[in-house]
Amino acid sequence: MSENNPFPNENNTGHFWDDTLRELSNDPPGWWRIGFHASWLWCIVYFFLYPSLPTLDLEGYTKGSMGWTSVSEYKEDLAKIDQVRQKWEDRINDPETTPAMILADNELRNYTVRSAKVLFGDYCSACHGSGGAGNSARSATESGYPVLADDDWLYGGTIEQIQMTITNGRKGIMPNYGTRLSEAEITDLAKHVVALSEGSEHAAGKELFMGPTKGGCFACHGMDAKGMDALGSANLTDAVWRFDVAGGDDHRQASALHTIAHGVNSELIDKASRNAVMPAFGPLGTRDLGAGTIKKLAVYVHQLGGGQ
């Protein structure tokens, strides 16, 4: 800092650097002083009007003369939205209104689908994926979760059947054949199941499939192997796999081998059995969503692309 004042005629503090930089002592501009005083005056007004300062009582802060809070504003806005929605909600919650009636009313259907999208995310997407895309098994022994956006349904895809599935849940049972058939017979059956999905057959496997004393698979899957909605038995003739594993025929045969050998939901007698249960969301379930919410979800699932 320079000891000499190269600017004797200026209002400065006497602080200089390199004889070029100096600290002046001029008053700040008028607009700056006005803004400064206006800002602290506004702070006082704000503290008086709005909640702002912490306190030592249980409520924890000053309330302000206006009594405003962000929570109260949110509730007011939500009440306005609920008021607009109420006419649609009343129709949906009417016991006389069925999901089929909702589908038949364009305005009511559009409202239901939009409001149910959030509900699907809350209650269904964890298992069935965003948009009903499902979650495939990562190995031949895992169960995965069904796709809801296609037209393949174990228990039927009508709006009434979907509503029943959501309300009461589903738990189909396939017996384990590991103690009834030999390893070679199970392999033949698995080869036949894979062949069926490709439009062909495996002779030895077909004999077991149709045989009443050994495999007897036709009893549940039907003589044409297309499954039965009433039993929730899979259609084995299409390329849609309930326990799908990516990787081609070898992986699918491994998946079929596991299902045939250990069954589905037969864990009481076979610990390796697949666990494939759809929980109930109605009065019999651990969480009752209510009739109106179930109607919304049924309509939403129906319109994902595969509803019949």
NUKOL-757778 format. One line per 10 residues: their letters; for each residue y, z, x of C-alpha. Coordinates in Angstrom, 1 decimal, always signed. Layout:
% residues N
A = Y,Z,X ~ ...
//
This chain:
% residues 308
MSENNPFPNE = +0.0,+0.0,+0.0 ~ +3.4,-0.9,+1.4 ~ +5.8,+1.8,+2.4 ~ +8.9,-0.4,+1.9 ~ +10.2,-1.6,-1.5 ~ +10.7,-5.3,-1.3 ~ +11.9,-5.4,-4.9 ~ +14.7,-2.7,-5.0 ~ +16.3,-4.1,-8.1 ~ +13.2,-3.9,-10.3
NNTGHFWDDT = +11.9,-1.0,-12.5 ~ +8.8,-0.2,-10.6 ~ +6.8,+2.9,-9.6 ~ +7.1,+2.3,-5.8 ~ +3.5,+1.2,-5.6 ~ +3.0,-2.1,-3.7 ~ +0.2,-4.0,-2.2 ~ +0.6,-6.7,+0.4 ~ +4.3,-6.9,-0.5 ~ +3.5,-9.1,-3.5
LRELSNDPPG = +1.6,-6.9,-6.0 ~ +3.5,-4.1,-7.6 ~ +3.2,-1.7,-10.5 ~ +6.2,-1.9,-12.9 ~ +7.5,+0.8,-15.1 ~ +8.9,-1.3,-18.0 ~ +8.5,-0.1,-21.5 ~ +5.7,-1.9,-23.5 ~ +6.8,-4.5,-26.0 ~ +7.9,-3.4,-29.5
WWRIGFHASW = +4.9,-5.1,-31.3 ~ +2.5,-3.2,-29.1 ~ +4.1,+0.2,-29.9 ~ +4.1,-0.7,-33.6 ~ +0.4,-1.6,-33.4 ~ -0.5,+1.6,-31.5 ~ +1.2,+3.9,-33.9 ~ -0.2,+2.0,-36.9 ~ -3.7,+2.3,-35.5 ~ -3.7,+6.2,-35.3
LWCIVYFFLY = -2.0,+6.5,-38.6 ~ -4.8,+4.3,-40.1 ~ -7.4,+6.5,-38.5 ~ -5.9,+9.5,-40.4 ~ -5.9,+7.6,-43.6 ~ -9.5,+6.4,-43.1 ~ -10.7,+9.9,-42.3 ~ -9.1,+11.1,-45.5 ~ -10.5,+8.3,-47.7 ~ -14.0,+7.8,-46.3
PSLPTLDLEG = -16.9,+9.8,-44.9 ~ -16.3,+10.0,-41.2 ~ -16.4,+13.4,-39.4 ~ -19.6,+15.4,-38.7 ~ -19.7,+19.0,-40.1 ~ -21.9,+22.0,-39.5 ~ -23.1,+22.3,-43.2 ~ -26.3,+21.0,-44.6 ~ -24.8,+17.7,-45.8 ~ -23.6,+16.9,-42.3
YTKGSMGWTS = -20.4,+15.0,-42.7 ~ -17.0,+14.9,-44.6 ~ -17.3,+13.0,-47.9 ~ -13.8,+11.5,-48.1 ~ -11.6,+11.5,-51.2 ~ -13.1,+8.2,-52.5 ~ -16.7,+9.5,-52.4 ~ -17.9,+6.2,-51.1 ~ -21.1,+5.7,-49.2 ~ -23.0,+2.6,-48.1
VSEYKEDLAK = -26.1,+3.9,-50.0 ~ -24.1,+4.2,-53.3 ~ -22.7,+0.7,-52.8 ~ -26.2,-0.6,-52.2 ~ -27.5,+1.1,-55.4 ~ -24.6,-0.3,-57.4 ~ -25.4,-3.8,-56.2 ~ -29.1,-3.3,-56.8 ~ -28.4,-2.1,-60.3 ~ -26.4,-5.3,-61.0
IDQVRQKWED = -29.3,-7.5,-59.7 ~ -31.8,-5.5,-61.8 ~ -29.7,-6.0,-64.9 ~ -29.9,-9.8,-64.3 ~ -33.6,-9.6,-63.7 ~ -34.4,-7.3,-66.7 ~ -34.8,-10.0,-69.3 ~ -37.5,-11.6,-67.2 ~ -39.1,-8.3,-66.2 ~ -39.3,-7.3,-69.9
RINDPETTPA = -41.2,-10.5,-70.7 ~ -43.6,-10.1,-67.8 ~ -44.3,-6.4,-68.6 ~ -44.9,-7.1,-72.3 ~ -48.6,-6.4,-72.9 ~ -48.7,-9.5,-75.1 ~ -47.6,-11.8,-72.2 ~ -50.5,-13.2,-70.2 ~ -50.4,-14.9,-66.8 ~ -51.3,-18.2,-68.6
MILADNELRN = -48.2,-17.8,-70.8 ~ -46.1,-17.3,-67.7 ~ -47.5,-20.5,-66.2 ~ -46.6,-22.4,-69.3 ~ -43.0,-21.3,-69.3 ~ -41.1,-23.1,-66.4 ~ -38.2,-20.7,-66.2 ~ -40.4,-17.6,-66.3 ~ -42.9,-19.1,-63.9 ~ -40.2,-19.9,-61.4
YTVRSAKVLF = -38.8,-16.4,-61.6 ~ -42.3,-14.9,-61.2 ~ -43.2,-16.9,-58.2 ~ -39.9,-16.1,-56.4 ~ -40.2,-12.3,-57.1 ~ -43.9,-12.3,-56.3 ~ -43.4,-13.7,-52.8 ~ -42.2,-10.4,-51.6 ~ -45.0,-8.6,-53.4 ~ -47.6,-10.9,-51.7
GDYCSACHGS = -46.1,-10.1,-48.3 ~ -46.3,-6.3,-49.1 ~ -49.9,-6.1,-50.5 ~ -51.8,-9.3,-49.6 ~ -50.6,-11.1,-46.5 ~ -52.0,-8.4,-44.1 ~ -55.5,-9.8,-45.0 ~ -54.9,-13.2,-46.4 ~ -52.1,-14.3,-44.1 ~ -48.7,-15.7,-44.8
GGAGNSARSA = -48.8,-18.1,-47.6 ~ -52.5,-17.4,-48.3 ~ -53.6,-19.2,-45.1 ~ -56.4,-16.6,-44.6 ~ -57.6,-15.1,-41.3 ~ -60.7,-16.6,-39.8 ~ -63.3,-14.5,-38.0 ~ -62.9,-14.4,-34.3 ~ -66.7,-14.2,-33.7 ~ -69.9,-14.9,-35.5
TESGYPVLAD = -70.3,-11.3,-36.5 ~ -66.8,-10.7,-38.0 ~ -66.0,-11.2,-41.6 ~ -62.4,-12.6,-41.7 ~ -60.5,-13.1,-44.9 ~ -60.6,-16.1,-47.4 ~ -58.0,-18.8,-47.6 ~ -56.1,-18.6,-50.9 ~ -54.3,-21.9,-50.6 ~ -57.3,-24.2,-51.0
DDWLYGGTIE = -59.4,-24.9,-54.1 ~ -62.6,-23.1,-52.9 ~ -63.2,-19.9,-55.0 ~ -66.1,-17.5,-54.9 ~ -65.3,-16.0,-58.3 ~ -63.5,-18.9,-59.9 ~ -59.9,-20.0,-59.6 ~ -58.6,-19.9,-63.2 ~ -55.6,-17.7,-63.8 ~ -57.7,-15.3,-65.8
QIQMTITNGR = -60.3,-15.0,-63.0 ~ -57.7,-14.4,-60.3 ~ -56.1,-11.7,-62.4 ~ -59.5,-10.0,-62.8 ~ -60.1,-10.2,-59.1 ~ -56.8,-8.6,-58.3 ~ -57.2,-5.9,-61.0 ~ -60.8,-4.9,-60.4 ~ -61.5,-6.1,-56.9 ~ -64.7,-7.9,-55.7
KGIMPNYGTR = -67.7,-6.8,-53.8 ~ -70.5,-9.3,-53.7 ~ -73.8,-8.5,-52.2 ~ -76.1,-10.7,-50.1 ~ -79.4,-9.1,-49.1 ~ -80.4,-9.0,-45.4 ~ -83.4,-11.2,-44.6 ~ -83.9,-9.9,-41.1 ~ -86.8,-7.7,-42.2 ~ -88.3,-10.3,-44.6
LSEAEITDLA = -88.3,-13.5,-42.6 ~ -89.2,-14.3,-39.0 ~ -86.7,-15.3,-36.4 ~ -87.9,-18.9,-36.6 ~ -87.5,-18.9,-40.4 ~ -84.0,-17.5,-40.2 ~ -83.1,-20.2,-37.7 ~ -84.5,-22.9,-40.1 ~ -82.5,-21.5,-43.0 ~ -79.3,-21.4,-40.9
KHVVALSEGS = -79.9,-25.0,-39.8 ~ -80.3,-26.0,-43.4 ~ -77.1,-24.3,-44.5 ~ -75.2,-26.1,-41.7 ~ -76.8,-29.3,-42.7 ~ -75.9,-28.8,-46.4 ~ -72.2,-28.5,-45.4 ~ -72.5,-31.9,-43.7 ~ -74.2,-33.6,-46.6 ~ -77.7,-33.5,-45.3
EHAAGKELFM = -80.8,-31.2,-45.2 ~ -83.2,-29.5,-42.9 ~ -86.8,-29.9,-44.2 ~ -88.2,-26.5,-43.1 ~ -85.0,-24.7,-44.1 ~ -84.9,-26.4,-47.5 ~ -88.5,-25.2,-48.2 ~ -87.4,-21.6,-47.6 ~ -84.2,-22.1,-49.5 ~ -86.1,-23.3,-52.6
GPTKGGCFAC = -89.1,-21.1,-52.1 ~ -89.4,-18.3,-54.7 ~ -91.5,-16.0,-52.5 ~ -89.7,-16.0,-49.2 ~ -86.1,-17.2,-49.0 ~ -85.4,-17.8,-52.7 ~ -81.8,-18.6,-51.9 ~ -81.5,-20.9,-55.0 ~ -81.6,-17.8,-57.2 ~ -78.0,-17.0,-56.3
HGMDAKGMDA = -76.6,-20.2,-54.7 ~ -78.1,-22.4,-57.4 ~ -80.6,-25.3,-57.3 ~ -77.8,-27.5,-56.1 ~ -76.6,-24.9,-53.6 ~ -73.1,-25.0,-55.1 ~ -72.9,-21.3,-55.8 ~ -72.1,-19.3,-59.0 ~ -68.8,-17.8,-59.9 ~ -70.4,-15.0,-61.8
LGSANLTDAV = -72.2,-13.8,-58.7 ~ -69.5,-14.7,-56.2 ~ -72.1,-16.7,-54.3 ~ -70.7,-19.3,-51.9 ~ -70.9,-23.1,-52.4 ~ -73.0,-24.1,-49.4 ~ -72.5,-27.9,-49.8 ~ -68.8,-28.1,-48.9 ~ -67.2,-27.7,-45.5 ~ -65.5,-24.5,-46.4
WRFDVAGGDD = -67.0,-21.4,-44.9 ~ -66.4,-17.9,-46.2 ~ -67.2,-16.5,-42.7 ~ -65.7,-19.4,-40.8 ~ -65.7,-19.5,-37.0 ~ -63.9,-22.3,-35.1 ~ -65.9,-24.2,-32.6 ~ -68.2,-26.6,-34.3 ~ -71.8,-26.5,-35.6 ~ -73.1,-24.1,-32.9
HRQASALHTI = -70.7,-21.5,-33.8 ~ -71.2,-22.0,-37.5 ~ -75.0,-21.8,-37.1 ~ -74.5,-18.5,-35.2 ~ -72.4,-17.3,-38.1 ~ -75.0,-18.4,-40.6 ~ -77.7,-16.7,-38.6 ~ -75.9,-13.4,-38.7 ~ -75.2,-13.6,-42.4 ~ -78.8,-14.5,-43.3
AHGVNSELID = -80.3,-11.9,-41.0 ~ -78.0,-9.0,-41.8 ~ -76.6,-9.8,-45.3 ~ -73.2,-9.1,-46.8 ~ -72.2,-5.6,-47.9 ~ -75.7,-4.4,-47.2 ~ -74.5,-1.8,-44.7 ~ -76.5,+1.0,-46.3 ~ -79.7,-0.6,-45.0 ~ -78.3,-2.7,-42.2
KASRNAVMPA = -75.4,-1.4,-40.0 ~ -74.8,-5.0,-38.7 ~ -74.2,-6.3,-42.3 ~ -70.8,-8.0,-42.9 ~ -68.2,-5.9,-44.7 ~ -66.5,-8.2,-47.2 ~ -64.7,-6.3,-49.9 ~ -61.6,-7.1,-52.0 ~ -60.0,-3.8,-53.0 ~ -59.0,-3.2,-56.6
FGPLGTRDLG = -55.3,-3.0,-57.4 ~ -55.7,-2.0,-61.0 ~ -56.4,+1.4,-62.7 ~ -59.8,+1.6,-60.9 ~ -58.3,+1.1,-57.5 ~ -56.9,+3.6,-55.0 ~ -53.5,+2.0,-55.6 ~ -52.6,+0.9,-59.1 ~ -49.9,-1.7,-58.9 ~ -49.4,-1.9,-62.6
AGTIKKLAVY = -50.1,-4.7,-65.0 ~ -46.7,-6.5,-64.5 ~ -47.1,-6.7,-60.7 ~ -50.7,-7.9,-61.0 ~ -49.6,-10.7,-63.4 ~ -47.0,-11.7,-60.8 ~ -49.5,-11.8,-58.0 ~ -52.0,-13.7,-60.1 ~ -49.4,-16.4,-60.8 ~ -48.3,-16.6,-57.2
VHQLGGGQ = -51.9,-16.9,-55.9 ~ -52.7,-19.5,-58.6 ~ -49.7,-21.7,-57.5 ~ -50.5,-21.5,-53.8 ~ -52.4,-24.8,-54.2 ~ -55.9,-24.0,-55.3 ~ -55.5,-22.6,-58.8 ~ -57.8,-24.2,-61.4
//
